[in-house]
Amino acid sequence: MNANFASFLYLVSGILFILALRGLSHPTTSRQGNMYGMIGMGIAIATTLALATPSAGGFGLIVLGLLIGGSVGAITARRIA
């Protein structure tokens, strides 16, 4: 992946994170803010994985972190709901 394109994707994800914070500040726009945050995080994760070197240990640690974070987030979301 081109470094300029990766920087652009990180910039887009940063803008989406800011929009997410703005949307989460009011109950009527919280769903939209949550969606912006999820899309921004998806772009950031996909960009990071695309830039990662294909070593088994490094890629495995990234996937492990995603699984742990996703599991904690899912458990927390179910408890709140």
Summary of the structure (lengths in Angstrom):
residues: 81
radius of gyration: 14.9
end to end distance: 39.1
largest distance: 44.5
contacts: 198
relative contact order: 0.11
helix: 88%
strand: 0%
